Amino acid sequence: MRNWRRGVVGEKIIVKIDPDLEDLIPGFLHNRAKDVRAINDLLDTQDFDAIRLLGHSMKGAGGGYGFDLITEIGDRIEVGALAADTAMIREANAQLDDYLSRVEPVCES
């Protein structure tokens, strides 16, 4: 697993993306931010099946958009949900929230 904290807290994380996906990236990242909030709400009700589905979706989609770390975090969320491990889910969700606040997509030329 890669170190998701590249550098100090608050430092931008540059991710090179395919120019063909440039128009899709803002919506993709916005939806992941919605997932962070949804997972927090789902933890309150302990809806591990819904959390697992969100993690699984992230795992499948992240790399396709060039965000491999979202894939890794999605995997941890899915595994945590399967084990009903709220601490693991909360940690992965916090990592996703931090990542989304710092990621800066840049089109490859």
C-alpha positions in Angstrom: 0.0 0.0 0.0 1.3 3.4 -0.9 1.8 6.1 1.7 -1.2 8.4 1.2 0.4 11.2 3.2 3.0 12.5 0.7 4.6 15.2 2.7 3.2 17.4 5.4 -0.5 17.8 6.1 -2.0 20.4 3.8 0.5 19.8 1.0 -1.1 19.4 -2.4 -1.1 16.0 -4.0 -0.6 16.3 -7.8 -2.2 13.6 -9.9 -1.7 13.5 -13.6 -4.8 12.7 -15.5 -5.7 11.8 -19.1 -6.8 14.9 -21.0 -9.8 12.9 -22.3 -11.1 12.7 -18.8 -10.6 16.3 -17.8 -14.3 17.3 -18.0 -15.3 14.3 -15.9 -12.9 14.8 -13.0 -14.7 17.5 -11.1 -17.9 15.5 -11.0 -16.0 12.4 -10.0 -14.2 14.1 -7.1 -17.4 15.8 -6.0 -19.2 12.5 -5.9 -16.3 11.1 -3.7 -16.8 14.0 -1.3 -20.5 13.0 -1.1 -19.4 9.5 -0.4 -17.4 10.7 2.6 -20.5 12.3 4.1 -22.7 9.3 3.2 -20.2 6.9 4.9 -20.3 9.0 8.0 -24.1 8.9 8.1 -24.1 5.1 7.3 -21.7 4.5 10.2 -24.3 6.1 12.5 -26.8 3.5 11.5 -24.2 0.7 11.1 -25.4 0.0 7.5 -22.3 -2.0 6.6 -23.8 -3.3 3.4 -24.3 0.2 2.0 -20.8 1.2 3.1 -19.4 -1.9 1.4 -21.1 -1.0 -1.8 -19.6 2.5 -1.7 -16.2 1.2 -1.0 -16.5 -1.4 -3.8 -17.6 1.3 -6.2 -14.6 3.5 -5.3 -12.2 0.6 -5.6 -13.5 -0.1 -9.1 -13.6 3.5 -10.4 -10.6 5.3 -8.8 -7.9 3.9 -11.0 -10.0 4.3 -14.2 -9.9 8.1 -13.6 -6.2 8.1 -12.6 -6.8 8.2 -8.8 -5.1 5.0 -7.7 -5.2 6.0 -4.1 -9.0 6.3 -4.2 -9.0 2.7 -5.4 -6.8 1.7 -2.4 -8.9 3.6 0.1 -12.1 2.1 -1.4 -10.7 -1.3 -0.9 -10.0 -0.6 2.8 -13.5 0.7 3.2 -15.0 -2.4 1.6 -12.8 -4.7 3.8 -13.7 -2.8 6.9 -17.4 -3.0 6.1 -17.2 -6.8 5.5 -15.6 -7.1 9.0 -18.0 -4.5 10.5 -14.8 -2.7 11.7 -16.0 0.8 12.3 -12.5 2.0 13.3 -11.0 0.8 10.0 -13.8 2.4 8.0 -13.5 5.7 9.9 -9.8 5.8 9.4 -10.1 5.1 5.7 -12.9 7.6 5.3 -10.8 10.3 7.1 -7.9 9.5 4.7 -10.2 9.9 1.7 -11.5 13.2 3.1 -8.0 14.5 3.6 -6.9 13.3 0.2 -9.8 15.0 -1.6 -9.0 18.2 0.2 -5.4 18.1 -1.1 -5.6 16.4 -4.5 -4.8 18.6 -7.5 -5.5 16.9 -10.9 -3.2 18.1 -13.7 -3.7 17.1 -17.3 -0.8 15.2 -18.9 0.4 16.9 -22.1 
